[in-house]
């Protein structure tokens, strides 16, 4: 099954450590991603992302961010 969007219910999984969404058709990630404070791994390889939300910079526990094979034109500054 291929996802076309980010499942909003994931934001409720506040203790989630790995989020593997590779090889889908996801075009954007929501700012609510910042609620995943225990997230260590975010894999969104091979999607249709054109930008990452600034909330990715707020994921203090994140140690591995996989974003290859997307349509990204810029990355958030983290300010």
SELUM-58142 format. One line per field, with one value per residue: residue number from 1; residue in one letter; x, y, z of N, C-alpha, C in turn. Coordinates in steps of 0.2 Angstrom, whole numbers, m for minus. Each point is the difference from the previous one (the first is absolute). Layout:
REM SELUM-58142
nr	(NUM ...)
rest	(a ...)
n_c1	(X ...)
n_c2	(Y ...)
n_c3	(Z ...)
ca_c1	(X ...)
ca_c2	(Y ...)
ca_c3	(Z ...)
c_c1	(X ...)
c_c2	(Y ...)
c_c3	(Z ...)
***
This chain:
REM SELUM-58142
nr	(1 2 3 4 5 6 7 8 9 10 11 12 13 14 15 16 17 18 19 20 21 22 23 24 25 26 27 28 29 30 31 32 33 34 35 36 37 38 39 40 41 42 43 44 45 46 47 48 49 50 51 52 53 54 55 56 57 58 59 60 61 62 63 64 65 66 67 68 69 70 71 72 73 74 75 76 77 78 79)
rest	(x x x x x x x x x x x x x x x x x x x x x x x x x x x x x x x x x x x x x x x x x x x x x x x x x x x x x x x x x x x x x x x x x x x x x x x x x x x x x x x)
n_c1	(4 m1 3 m6 m1 2 m1 m5 m2 5 m3 m5 4 0 0 m2 4 m3 1 m2 0 6 1 m2 m5 3 m4 m3 4 m4 m2 m6 5 0 m6 4 0 m2 m2 3 m4 2 m4 1 5 2 m1 m5 4 m3 m3 4 m5 0 m6 3 2 m6 2 1 m4 m1 2 m5 1 m5 3 4 1 0 m4 4 m2 m2 4 m3 0 m6 m1)
n_c2	(m6 5 3 4 m1 5 m5 4 m6 1 6 m5 m3 3 m7 1 m6 m4 4 m6 5 m3 2 6 3 1 5 m1 2 m1 6 m4 m1 6 m3 m2 2 m7 3 m5 m3 4 m4 5 m5 1 7 5 0 7 m1 1 m2 6 m3 m2 7 m1 m5 2 m5 4 m6 m2 4 m4 4 m5 1 6 5 m1 6 m1 1 m2 7 m2 6)
n_c3	(0 m4 5 m1 6 4 3 1 1 m4 0 1 m3 5 1 m6 m1 m4 m5 m3 m4 m1 m6 1 1 5 m1 6 5 5 3 0 m5 2 0 m5 6 0 m5 m2 m4 m5 m3 m5 m1 m6 1 1 5 0 6 5 5 3 1 m5 0 2 m4 7 0 m6 m1 m3 m5 m3 m5 m2 m7 1 0 5 1 7 5 6 2 4 m2)
ca_c1	(m4 4 m3 0 1 2 m5 m1 0 7 2 m2 5 5 6 2 7 2 m6 2 m5 3 m3 m7 m1 m1 2 2 0 m3 4 m1 5 4 m3 3 6 5 2 7 1 m6 2 m5 3 m5 m7 0 1 3 4 m1 m2 5 m1 5 5 m2 0 6 2 1 7 0 m5 1 m5 2 m5 m6 0 2 3 4 0 m2 6 1 0)
ca_c2	(6 6 6 6 6 m2 m2 5 m4 m1 5 m2 m5 5 m3 m3 1 0 1 m2 1 0 m3 2 6 5 6 5 m2 5 3 m4 m5 2 m3 m7 2 m5 m3 m1 m1 2 m2 2 m1 m2 3 5 6 5 4 m3 5 3 m4 m5 3 0 m7 0 m7 m3 m1 m3 3 m3 4 0 m2 4 6 6 6 3 m3 5 3 m2 6)
ca_c3	(0 m1 3 m4 5 7 5 5 6 2 5 6 2 3 2 m6 m1 m7 m4 m7 m5 m7 m6 m1 m4 5 m3 5 7 4 5 6 1 6 6 1 4 1 m7 m1 m7 m5 m7 m5 m6 m6 0 m5 5 m3 5 7 4 5 6 0 4 7 2 3 0 m6 m2 m7 m5 m7 m4 m7 m5 1 m4 5 m3 5 6 5 3 7 4)
c_c1	(4 m4 1 1 2 m5 0 0 7 2 m2 5 6 6 3 8 2 m7 3 m5 3 m4 m8 m1 m2 3 2 m1 m3 5 m1 5 4 m2 3 7 5 2 8 1 m7 3 m6 4 m6 m7 0 0 4 4 m2 m2 5 0 5 6 m1 0 7 3 2 7 1 m5 2 m5 2 m5 m7 1 2 4 4 m2 m2 7 1 0 m6)
c_c2	(6 6 6 6 m3 m2 4 m3 m2 5 m2 m5 4 m4 m4 2 0 1 m1 1 0 m4 1 6 6 7 5 m3 6 2 m4 m5 2 m3 m7 1 m5 m3 0 m1 2 m2 1 0 m1 2 5 7 5 5 m4 6 2 m5 m6 2 m1 m7 m1 m8 m3 m1 m2 3 m2 3 0 m2 4 6 6 5 4 m3 6 2 m2 6 1)
c_c3	(0 3 m4 5 7 4 6 7 3 5 7 3 3 2 m6 m1 m7 m5 m7 m5 m7 m5 0 m5 4 m2 6 7 4 5 7 1 6 7 1 3 1 m7 m1 m7 m4 m7 m4 m7 m5 1 m5 4 m4 6 7 4 5 6 0 4 7 3 3 1 m6 m2 m7 m4 m7 m4 m8 m4 1 m5 4 m4 5 7 5 3 7 4 4)
***
